[in-house]
């Protein structure tokens, strides 16, 4: 209890610097929360896009149904595969007619039951990670009974590259924000130690342990970090739905391109993550500072 009381007193004693640290953490974690919301929605949009990038596997003429089934079983065993769907020749002809003719049924009837795409049965495959597409396509081409493999290398490479750029940029920005937060918390606690330097010296002379001396400053850092993490969570929570509804209402085309991730799904992860980062920042800042400055 002593450590907690002293930690709170330290915050009040250095209120201006404590507020500065809390404000910095609020700013950093607010930006972190915004980045997280954007990244989660971006990743969802990329996943939807990846699911539209398919690989089509066509078979040799005269291949038996048993061989086609065996090829499908071999493909399913690969870790890269996300979905695998069999498109029969009849389904392929029906899809082609719907895409190419104004009156698909009339076009189908004109062939009097004959299927001009009788050798077009195929497997349509989506991958978990498009960066693995080139290697996976080479594997497919080596399977016995496979005549042709169609894939979109340009689209796959573009999506994979965009994913990498966004991931690395996000990590870099987040690391910078966290380092700034640690630096400012450390400065605040350093000032607190300077103010109480004489008191700390007396405490150590009468036998106080290092932990007993450090504990109030650790409490101070943790409280600053916790308070600094809760404020942006509240702000982002009320902002997210408002912004999403505004975008959907103002730009209806966005909703047709991809679906926004519900706020509950985002905050189920963001709340513990943000609180953990805030407390961790305060704890790390306190530990680093007290280790450096409490050598009285």
N, C-alpha and C positions, 0 to 999 in steps of 0.2 A: 504493500500500500504506500509505503514511503516513496518508493521509486516512481509510482504512478503520480502521486501528488507533486513530487518535485518536477516530473516531466511536464505536467500541466502548467506548473509555475514558470518553468523555463519558456514555454510558449507565450504566456502572458507577459513575462519580463522582456522578451524580444518580439513583441507583437508585430511590429512593422516588418521585421525580417521573416517572421513565421508566415504572415499573410503573403509576403512576396513568394515564399517557397510554395505555399498552398496554391497561390495563383498560377505559378509556373507549372505545377503538377496538373492543375485543372486544365491549363492550356494544352499541355503535352498530351494528357489522356483524352481530352476532348478531340484533338486532332487524331489521336490513335483510334478512338471510337469511330470517328467519321471514316478514316481509312479502312477500318475493319468492316464497317457496313458496306462501303463501296466495293471492297475486295470480295466479300462474301457474295454480293450480288453479281459482281463481275465473273467470279468463278462459276456461279450457277448458270450465267449466260453462256460462258465458254463450254460448260458441260452440255448444255442444250445444243450449242453449235457443233460440238464434237460428235454428238449423236446423229447429226445430219450428214456428217462426212462418213460415207460408207465405202467398204471394199466389196466388190462383187466377184465371186468365184464361179466361173463357167466350166462345164465338164466336157470331156471328149465325147464325140458322137458314138452312140451305141453303148455308153456306160450303163451298167445295171443300177437298179434302185438300191441294191445291197451295197454296191461300191460308193454310191452317193451318200448313203447313211454312214458308211465307214469313214468317208472323208469328213463328214460333219462331226463324228465322234473325235477324230484326230484334232480338229480345229478347236473343239470345246475344251480340250485338255490344256490348251495354251493359256498362260496367265494373262496375256495381253488382251484377251477377248472380253468385251463387255456384253454384247448381244450377238446372237447368231440366229438368223431367220432364213428358212427355206422358201424360195419363190419358185413355184412350179411353172412349167411352160405356159399353161393355160392362164395362170395369174399374170405372168409377164405380158402375154398378148392382150389381156383385158386392161392392164395398166397403160400399155402403149396406146391402145385405142382411145382410152379416156383422155390421154395427154395430147394426142395428135389430131383427133377428129372431133368436129362439132357434134356429130351424132355417133357416139361410140357403138351403140347397139346395131345401127345400120351397117357400119363398117364390119362388125363381127359377122352379121348375117350374110353379108356379101360374099364371104369366103365359104359359106355353106358348111360350117363345121370344121373346115381345115384350118390348122394353126400355122400361119407363116413363120412363127417363132418357136417351132417345135423343138429346137435344140437350144433354147434360151433359159432352161431351168438353171437356177443359181442359188448360191448362199449369199446373203447380204450381211456384212459383219461391221460392227462398230467396236472401237478400241477404247480401253480405259485411259490410255495416254497416246496421243497422236504422234509424239516424238518417236515412238517405237514402230511407226508404220512401215518405213523402208525395209527394216530387217524382217518384219512379219510378212510383208508381200513376197520377199525372196523365199521365205519358208513355204508359202502357199504355192508358189510356182514350181517348187520341187516335189509336190505331192503327186502320186500316181493317179491318173484319171482327170487331172486338172488341165483344161485346154487354154484358159485365158484368165488373167486377173486384172480387173480394172480398179484403179485407185486415183485419188486426186492428191498428188504429191505437193502441188503448190499451195493448196488450201491447208493441208495438214502441216506443212512447214511454217506457214504464216501463223496459224493458230498456236502452234507450239512455241514459236519465237515470241509472240505477243504475251503468252503466259509467262515465259521466262523473264522478259523485260519487266513486266508488272510485279512479279514476285520479288526480283532483286531490288527494284526501286523501292518497293514497300518496306522490305527488310531494312534497307539503308536509312530511310527516313525515320522509321520507328526507333532504330538504334540511336540515331542522333538525338531524337527527342528524349529518350530515356537517359542518355549520358548528361544532357543539359539539366534534367531534373535532379539526378544524383549530385551534380556539381553544386546546385543552388541549395539543396538540403544540407549538404556538407558545410557550405559557408554559414548557413544559419546556426548550425550546431556549434561550429567553431567560435562564433561570436558568443554563444551561450557559455562555452567553456572559458573564454577570455574573461567574461564578466565574473565568473565564479572561481577564477584561478586561485585566489587566495584561500577561499573556502575549501576548495578541493585539496590544496596543499595541507591545510590543517587536518582534514579528514584522513588523509593518507598518513600523516604523522602520528595520529592516535590509533592507527592500525586498520583503517578501512580497506577492504579488499578492492582490487581493480574492478571486479564485477559490480560491487556495491556503488562505486563511483560512476561507472559507465551506465548502469541501468536507467537512471532518469533521462539521460540523453538518448538512449535507445527508445524509451517510451515516447520521448518527444518526436523523434523521427518517424516512428510507426504511426502516431496520431496524425502528424502532418500528412503522411502518405495516404492514410485511410480517408481523412476528410477530403483531401485533394482528389481521391478517386471516386467518391460518392457524388460530388457535385456534377461532373461531366456526364455521369451515367443518367442522372435525373434529366439533365438538359437534352441529351441525345434521345432518351426514351420518348419525351414529348415531341421532339422535333421529327423523328423518323416517320411516323405515320402521317404527320402533317405534310411533310415534303413529298412522300410517296403519293398521297392522294392528290396533291397539287399537280405533280408531274403527269399522273394518269388522266386527270381531268383536263389539263392544258394540252398535253401531247398524247393523244389517244393512240398514236402509232407505236409509241414505246411499249404499251401493254401487249400489242400484237407481236412484238419482237421477242420479248421475254417476260417472265413473271417475277415480280419482286419477292424476295424472301420475307416471310412474315416476321414481324417484330419479335414475337415470342421465341422463334428459333434463334434469332440473332442474340437476344439478351440472355437466353439460357446459357450461352457461352461467354458473352461479353461481360456480364456482371461478375462472375468469379474471376475471370481473366483480368479485368480492370482493377478489381479490388486487390487481387494478388500482386499485380504490378505495383500499385500504389504502396501497399504495405512493404513489398520487397524493396522498392526504391528508398523508402524511409529507413528501413533496417540496414540496407547496404550503406547508405549515406552516413548513418550513425556509426556503424562499425568502423568504416574507413576513417572517419574523422576522429573518433575517440582513440583508436589505435595510434594515430599519428600525434595527437595533441595532449593526451593524458599522461605524459611522462614527467610528472612533477616530482 
